[in-house]
């Protein structure tokens, strides 16, 4: 069970997040627009950019000592494009340093997901890096999804076009 604690400095002077309340406090201090569900140890951060409007979801998983990040990408995928998006996701993940794209086939939604182990806590810098990496990776890959979904390109054509 996590002891209630806000971010506190460790021996190196870095602030360490030890529990969900500390995660919320750290993100609030950054000015992130949060929707917090404390009973579920979940929060959402509104992403309202010209290129993507969604909510980034974070879950402080006490049972597995993980921090889950999930960033849904756009609207549900039309059934006739699901297999093309599955292929695109496999091709994109193969090329990434930190792969994390996936497909919720029940709801036909593509997403980017990362998990961080947090047994000893996470530094505020680690959480910021996780958020920047996820958002940046989605931003960089989004044109490929658009080319396949709206442009009618095959996954192979979209990737070749992006090179």
TISE-133420 format. One line per 5 residues: number of its first residue (from 1); their letters; for each residue x, y, z of N, C-alpha, C, O. Coordinates in steps of 0.2 Angstrom, whole numbers. Atoms other than C-alpha are relative to their C-alpha. Example, Ala and Ser with C-alpha at 12.3 -4.5 7.8 and 13.67 -1.06 7.14 Angstrom:
2
1> AS> 4:-6:0:62:-22:39:4:6:0:9:5:3; -4:-6:-1:68:-5:36:-4:5:3:-1:11:4
This chain:
163
1> XXXXX> 4:-6:0:0:0:0:4:6:0:9:6:4; -4:-6:1:7:17:-5:-2:5:6:-8:6:8; 1:-5:-6:10:29:10:-2:7:-4:1:9:-9; 1:-6:3:2:46:6:6:5:1:8:6:6; -5:-4:0:15:58:1:0:4:-6:-1:2:-11
6> XXXXX> 0:-4:6:17:73:-10:8:-1:-3:12:-4:1; -7:1:2:33:74:-21:5:3:5:4:8:8; -5:-2:-5:48:75:-10:7:-1:-3:8:-5:-7; -6:1:3:66:78:-14:4:-7:2:3:-9:8; -4:6:-2:77:62:-14:7:3:1:9:9:1
11> XXXXX> -7:-2:-1:96:62:-11:3:4:-5:8:8:-3; -3:-4:5:100:70:-27:-4:7:-1:-2:11:-5; 3:-6:0:88:84:-24:-6:0:-5:-10:5:-6; 6:0:4:75:78:-37:-6:-2:4:-6:-6:8; 6:2:-4:57:77:-32:-3:-6:-3:-3:-8:-9
16> XXXXX> 3:6:1:50:60:-31:-7:-1:1:-9:2:7; 7:1:-1:32:55:-33:-1:-7:2:2:-12:-1; 1:6:-3:27:41:-22:-7:-3:0:-8:-9:2; 7:2:0:8:40:-23:-4:4:-5:-1:9:-8; 5:-4:5:-7:46:-34:0:7:2:0:11:-2
21> XXXXX> 1:-7:-2:-9:62:-23:6:4:-3:6:10:-5; -6:-3:2:9:66:-27:1:1:-8:3:7:-10; 0:0:7:7:63:-46:-5:6:-2:-3:10:-6; 5:-6:2:-9:75:-46:4:7:2:3:11:-2; -3:-6:-2:1:88:-36:5:2:-5:6:8:-6
26> XXXXX> -6:-2:5:16:88:-48:-3:2:-6:-1:7:-9; 3:-2:6:5:89:-63:-4:7:1:-4:11:-4; 4:-6:-2:-6:103:-55:5:6:0:4:11:-2; -5:-6:0:10:113:-52:3:2:-7:5:7:-7; -2:-2:7:14:112:-70:-6:3:-4:-5:5:-10
31> XXXXX> 6:-3:3:-3:119:-74:-4:-4:-5:-8:-2:-9; 4:4:4:-10:104:-83:-7:0:1:-9:0:7; 8:0:-1:-29:104:-86:-2:-7:2:-2:-12:-3; 1:7:-3:-33:88:-75:-8:-1:1:-11:4:4; 6:3:-2:-49:78:-73:2:-6:5:4:-11:2
36> XXXXX> -3:5:-5:-45:68:-57:-6:-5:2:-11:-2:4; 5:5:-3:-54:52:-52:4:-4:6:7:-9:5; -5:2:-5:-45:49:-35:-2:-7:2:2:-11:4; 2:7:-2:-56:33:-30:3:-5:-5:4:-11:-3; -3:5:5:-49:25:-46:8:1:-1:11:-3:-5
41> XXXXX> -7:-2:1:-31:33:-45:1:1:-7:6:-1:-10; -1:-1:7:-34:39:-63:-1:8:-1:-4:11:3; 1:-7:2:-33:56:-71:0:1:-7:3:-4:-11; -1:-1:7:-35:63:-88:2:7:-1:1:12:3; -3:-7:2:-26:78:-96:-3:1:-7:-2:-3:-11
46> XXXXX> 3:-2:7:-35:87:-110:6:2:-5:10:6:-3; -5:-2:6:-25:88:-126:-4:3:-5:-9:0:-8; 4:-4:4:-32:102:-136:4:4:-5:6:10:-4; -5:-2:5:-20:104:-151:-4:0:-6:-9:-3:-7; 3:1:7:-25:108:-169:1:-7:-3:-4:-8:-7
51> XXXXX> -1:7:3:-18:91:-173:-3:-6:3:-4:-11:0; 3:5:-3:-27:81:-160:-4:3:6:-1:7:10; 4:-2:-6:-41:84:-147:-2:-7:3:-6:-11:0; 2:6:-3:-42:70:-135:2:1:8:3:6:10; -2:-1:-7:-38:66:-116:5:-6:1:4:-12:0
56> XXXXX> -5:4:-2:-22:58:-111:-2:-3:7:-4:1:12; 2:3:-6:-26:45:-97:6:-3:4:10:-6:1; -5:3:-4:-15:41:-83:-3:-4:6:-8:-2:9; 3:4:-6:-18:27:-70:6:-2:4:11:-5:2; -4:2:-5:-8:24:-54:-2:-7:2:-6:-7:6
61> XXXXX> 2:7:-1:-8:5:-53:3:-2:6:9:-4:6; -3:2:-6:-5:1:-35:1:-8:0:6:-10:3; -1:7:0:-7:-18:-38:6:-2:-3:10:-7:-1; -6:2:4:7:-19:-51:6:5:1:11:4:-3; -5:-5:-1:17:-4:-45:2:3:-7:8:3:-9
66> XXXXX> -2:-3:7:16:4:-63:-4:6:0:-9:8:3; 3:-6:2:11:21:-70:-2:-2:-7:2:-2:-11; 3:1:7:0:18:-86:-2:6:-3:-5:11:0; 1:-6:4:-1:31:-99:-4:-3:-6:-1:-7:-10; 3:2:6:-14:29:-113:-3:6:-4:-6:11:0
71> XXXXX> 2:-6:4:-17:42:-127:-4:-2:-6:-1:-5:-11; 5:2:6:-32:38:-139:2:5:-5:3:11:-5; -1:-4:6:-29:44:-156:-6:0:-5:-8:-5:-8; 5:-1:5:-44:51:-165:-7:-4:1:-8:-7:7; 6:3:0:-61:44:-169:0:-8:-1:5:-10:-3
76> XXXXX> 0:7:1:-66:26:-170:1:-1:-8:-1:3:-12; -2:1:7:-59:18:-186:-5:-4:-4:-8:-9:-1; 5:4:4:-71:12:-200:3:-7:-1:8:-8:-2; -1:8:1:-72:-7:-201:4:-1:-6:9:-6:-5; -4:2:6:-65:-7:-218:7:2:0:11:0:-5
81> XXXXX> -7:-3:0:-49:2:-213:4:-3:6:10:-2:7; -3:3:-6:-46:-9:-197:7:-4:-2:12:-3:2; -6:4:1:-34:-21:-205:6:4:-2:12:3:-1; -5:-4:2:-24:-7:-213:3:4:5:9:4:6; -3:-3:-6:-22:2:-197:4:-5:4:9:-3:7
86> XXXXX> -3:5:-4:-17:-14:-188:7:-1:-3:12:-1:0; -6:1:4:-3:-16:-202:4:6:1:10:6:2; -4:-6:-1:2:2:-200:3:0:7:9:2:8; -3:0:-7:4:1:-181:6:-5:1:11:-3:4; -6:5:0:15:-15:-183:6:3:-3:12:3:-1
91> XXXXX> -6:-3:3:26:-5:-195:3:6:3:9:7:3; -3:-6:-4:27:11:-185:4:-3:6:9:0:7; -3:3:-6:31:1:-169:7:-3:-1:11:-2:3; -7:3:2:45:-8:-178:5:5:-1:11:4:1; -5:-5:1:53:8:-182:2:5:6:6:9:6
96> XXXXX> 0:-5:-6:51:17:-165:6:-2:5:6:-8:6; -4:1:-6:64:18:-151:-4:-3:6:-2:-7:9; 5:2:-5:50:17:-139:-7:-2:-3:-11:3:-3; 6:2:3:36:7:-147:-6:0:5:-5:-1:11; 6:0:-4:18:9:-140:-6:1:-3:-11:1:1
101> XXXXX> 6:0:3:5:10:-153:-4:-6:1:-1:-12:1; 4:6:-1:-9:-2:-151:-7:2:-3:-9:7:-5; 6:0:2:-27:-5:-156:-5:-3:4:-4:-9:6; 6:2:-3:-43:-7:-146:-5:-3:-5:-9:1:-7; 5:3:5:-52:-19:-158:-7:0:2:-11:0:-2
106> XXXXX> 7:0:-3:-68:-19:-147:-3:7:-2:-9:7:-4; 3:-7:1:-70:0:-149:3:3:-6:1:9:-8; -3:-2:6:-60:2:-165:4:7:1:3:11:-3; -4:-6:-1:-48:15:-158:7:-1:1:9:-6:4; -7:0:-1:-30:17:-160:2:4:6:-1:9:8
111> XXXXX> -3:-4:-5:-19:23:-146:7:-1:1:10:-5:-3; -7:1:-2:-2:25:-139:0:-1:8:-3:3:11; 0:2:-7:2:17:-122:7:-2:2:11:-5:-1; -6:2:-3:17:16:-111:-1:-1:8:-6:1:10; 0:2:-8:20:9:-93:7:1:3:12:-1:0
116> XXXXX> -6:-1:-3:33:14:-81:0:-4:7:-5:-3:10; 0:3:-7:38:3:-66:1:6:5:5:11:4; -1:-5:-5:37:14:-50:1:-2:7:-1:1:12; -1:3:-7:42:3:-35:3:5:4:1:6:10; -4:-4:-4:54:16:-29:-2:7:-1:1:12:2
121> XXXXX> 2:-7:2:44:31:-35:2:2:-7:7:-1:-9; -2:-3:6:46:41:-50:2:8:1:-2:11:5; -1:-7:0:54:58:-52:-5:4:-4:-8:1:-9; 4:-5:4:44:73:-58:3:0:-7:-1:0:-12; -3:0:7:56:73:-73:-1:-6:-4:-2:-5:-10
126> XXXXX> 2:6:3:53:55:-77:-8:1:-3:-9:-1:-9; 7:-1:2:34:59:-78:-1:5:-6:-4:4:-11; 0:-5:5:37:75:-88:3:-3:-7:0:-2:-12; -3:4:6:48:64:-100:-5:-5:-3:-6:-5:-10; 5:5:3:35:51:-102:-6:4:-4:-8:1:-9
131> XXXXX> 6:-4:3:21:64:-106:3:3:-7:-1:2:-12; -2:-3:6:32:73:-119:2:-5:-5:0:-4:-11; -2:6:5:38:56:-127:-7:-2:-3:-7:-3:-9; 6:3:3:20:50:-129:-3:5:-4:-5:3:-10; 3:-6:4:13:67:-135:4:1:-7:1:1:-12
136> XXXXX> -4:-1:6:28:69:-147:-1:-6:-5:-1:-4:-11; 0:6:5:27:51:-154:-6:0:-4:-6:-1:-10; 6:0:4:9:53:-158:-1:6:-5:-3:5:-10; 0:-6:5:11:70:-166:4:-2:-6:2:0:-11; -4:2:6:25:63:-177:-3:-5:-4:-2:-5:-10
141> XXXXX> 3:5:4:15:48:-182:-7:1:-3:-9:-2:-7; 7:-2:2:-2:56:-184:-1:0:-8:-6:-2:-10; 1:0:8:1:60:-203:-1:-7:-3:-4:-7:-8; 1:6:3:3:42:-206:-7:-3:0:-10:-6:-4; 6:3:-2:-13:37:-198:-5:4:-5:-10:1:-8
146> XXXXX> 5:-4:4:-22:52:-208:1:-3:-7:-4:-4:-11; -1:3:7:-14:45:-225:-4:-6:-1:-7:-7:-6; 3:6:1:-21:28:-222:-7:0:1:-11:-3:-3; 7:-1:-1:-38:33:-215:-3:4:-5:-9:2:-7; 3:-5:4:-42:48:-225:3:0:-7:-1:2:-12
151> XXXXX> -3:0:7:-30:47:-240:0:-6:-4:1:-6:-10; 1:7:3:-33:29:-244:6:-3:-2:6:-8:-6; -6:3:1:-15:25:-244:1:-7:4:-2:-8:9; -1:6:-4:-9:8:-239:5:1:5:8:7:5; -5:-2:-5:2:7:-224:7:1:-3:11:5:-1
156> XXXXX> -6:-1:4:17:4:-235:1:6:-3:7:9:-3; 0:-7:4:13:19:-246:1:6:5:5:10:4; -1:-6:-4:11:30:-231:7:1:3:9:6:4; -6:0:-3:27:25:-223:6:2:-5:10:6:-4; -5:-2:6:37:27:-240:-1:8:-1:4:11:-2
161> XXX> 1:-7:1:29:44:-242:3:4:5:5:10:4; -2:-4:-6:34:50:-225:8:0:0:11:4:4; -8:0:0:53:46:-228:3:6:-3:9:6:-3
